[in-house]
Structures are given as structure tokens and as C-alpha cells.
């Protein structure tokens, strides 16, 4: 098995528990080589792999237990996907508090990676909305873990290494419709983009910018900025008010199993970027879009990760703090000069950091980009970017990482010693382990 980037596959014994007792029994059976929980496999790197050991596929624990529509909460198993929650909750006028660029992640994975979305500047990351979780720890105990405790802070963003998340209680967001009211505009370059985001992001719940990383010269960092909020019922045309909370995402045929190598090269991505930027509106306000189109456009193409070919791809995401804008400019210029063919590149602003010791978001600017893994010189180039990010006091996202070095990680995550100490206390024999934990000495 491999991550979503389809790099560095490894072989493990796959177990699919359907009850808490089966999950505990599976752990007992893998004491020698260890185990790690896995959801829908959307971590880009090796976080949910365990070479030679066991991997617990948690998607069999997929029950939604209780919904309190008045309080705006739900209790569900860790294997429930955000897609399933949307199907169940939207008819009740409720929406998940945070969603990343795909709805095909499980609740357990969302907590373990402490995922973030387009609303981090307003709502923070996923763990902020978790009221409690049940965690199966290495001693076989199921512990109810609440925010404000060391175990919760180690588990939120802890990449599954403190135990197996079995269920969680989540706080939800009320909505009147399943449509989004969206404003779109173009930014001429990186400085123009940052100025627009800084001046007006507070007006929007959701904000993201697609950025052209192949543009050079005066156009370096040009972008299409998309922001919005859940549309109120009054904003819908009459025909849409008959079913304002309908959720019917459109799905296209899956990407072919075999794609020619080099399909997403510099020339093809450059043409796509030019077309995408030129056809975007200079300024458009109040457009109604489906949730799926606004949040998860790539989910409409099953197995879209195949388009990078057999070599797969690397997703590189970093954050640098406010006040480090010059570092961001340098990194964008370097990526542009390197001619990295990335058509999935987004820039966002982060708000207040969460409590998770290994949680990725901190206040600042985050840039994420996909790069074909077979691009010549990619490894040394990303190592150099790591140095730039570290020097600026930033960090990379573990849920998307597939190649970071242990020494760099230590500099990026100052609470790493606390995480290791708690892990040693709870799991002295390292029952919970993964390819990621071995690579980074977590």
C-alpha cells in the first residue's frame, strides 16, 4: 500500500476491524511488528503505512451514533467519512466544522492529522471542534480523551501514534442551504494577492487562492482568489428553495489506470495555468456554487492521483508566520525559477494555532503544491526549501510529507520532545508505528 501520492509503497498485513473489540484484538495480534490505523488513504505520504507490520483499516467502524440537532453535535465512529457526515447532516441544516480539499477522509484521520480547510483563519483546525474522543491505547485500555489534556494535545496531529481513535463527538456548523455564495477575483502577482488577502479575508468564512507557480517576472505569483460563505435561504432562486439542503455531488468517470509518464510536464501545466488564469473573472461576486464544486472539485474525478503516472507525485506544504512575507516571496521565486510543473498550488492564511503538539497550522501563510515525483533534482531542491522554511520559523505538514529528514523535523516542531516523552510513557514498546514514524524517529 501507499499514500495518495503513490510513492514509496510498502507491504503490511491489512486488518479490517468492525467493532472496538476487534480493533483491540487486532492490536494484540501485532505486538511484535506494531500497527497503525488507516482511514481512506488520503495522507499523501507514508503516515498510514507500516512495512512488515499491521495496518488497521478503520473504515469498517462507520456508524453515526447520535445527532443532537439543537446542540449542533454528532457522535460517530472514527471510520465515518466526511462525505457520509455531509449526507446525514446537511438535511438537518448542519455542516462539518472543517473540511480539507477532499471529503473522502475519515473522522479518525481528520483528528490524527488535525486537518485544516479554507476557513482556518476563522474556525481553526479540526481538533478545535472535537468535544471528546475514545482512544484505544497500547495497554488495551479505551480512554475517553477531552480537550485540554496532554493526551488530547498529543493525539490531535499525532498521526495515529498515540493510539487508535475509535469514535468522537464533534461540534457542527449550522447552515440554511447546501450552496455557497462565492466571490472570485484575479491577483496580478504575489504582492497583490497577499495585499488582497490581508485587507479583506476577515469578511469571508472561507478563502483560498490558486497560484500560478510557473509564472515569472512581473507575473510571479499571479493567482485566482476564491472566497465565500454558506448561502442563506433568501439568496437562492425560487426553484432552488424547494430543496435548499440537497446534496448530490456530480461524479465523472475515473482517471484511467495507466497514464503516460510526463503528461503533467512543464509545457502542459504551463498551458493549463495560462488558460485557468485568463478565463477566471477579473471580479465576480455572489455566484452560487454547489458545496462539492467549491470545496472538493477533484473529488468529482475518482482516482485523480493517477494522472501523475506510475511515478506518483509529492505534495509539499509549508507555513511561515506573519512577518515572514519576504521568506514566502523568496520561496515562490525559487519554485518559479525551478520550473516546478504544479497545477494544484494553493495559498491560504492561517489563524490561531491549535493545541496539538504536532499540529501543523500556526498563524501565517501556507502554500501547498503538487509536483511529479520523478522531476529531476526534486529531492535536493525540496531539502533547500526545508532550510528556507526552517530559517523563517516555519514547518511542513506531516500528513502530506514523504521525504522530510529527522533533524529538520526537530527544528520545525518545538513540542516534539513532549510528544516523544508521552509516547514513551504510554507505549514503551512502540506498538503504534508507521513508515513515517520510523523515517522521522517520532
Secondary structure, DSSP 4 states (H G I P E B T S, - for coil): ---TT--S----EEE---SHHHHHHHHHTTTTT-EEEESSS--SSSTT--TTSEEEEGGG---EEEEETTTTEEEEETT-BHHHHHHHHGGGTEE-S---S-S--BHHHHHHTT---TTHHHH--GGGGEEEEEEE-TTS-EEEE-TTSHHHHHHTTSTT-S-EEEEEEEE-EE-S-SEEEEEEEEESSHHHHHHHHHHHGGG-SEEEEEE-SS--GGGTT-EEEEEEEEPPGGGS-GGGGGGTT------BPPPPS---TTTT-HHHHHHHHHHHHHHS-SEEEEEEEEHHHHH-GGGGBTTGGGGG-TT-EEEEEEEEETT-HHHHHHHHHHHHHHT---S-EEEEEE-S--S-TT----SEEEEEEEEETT-TTHHHHHHHHHHHHHHTT-EE-GGG-SS--HHHHHHH-TTHHHHHHHHHHH-TT--B--HHHHHHT-
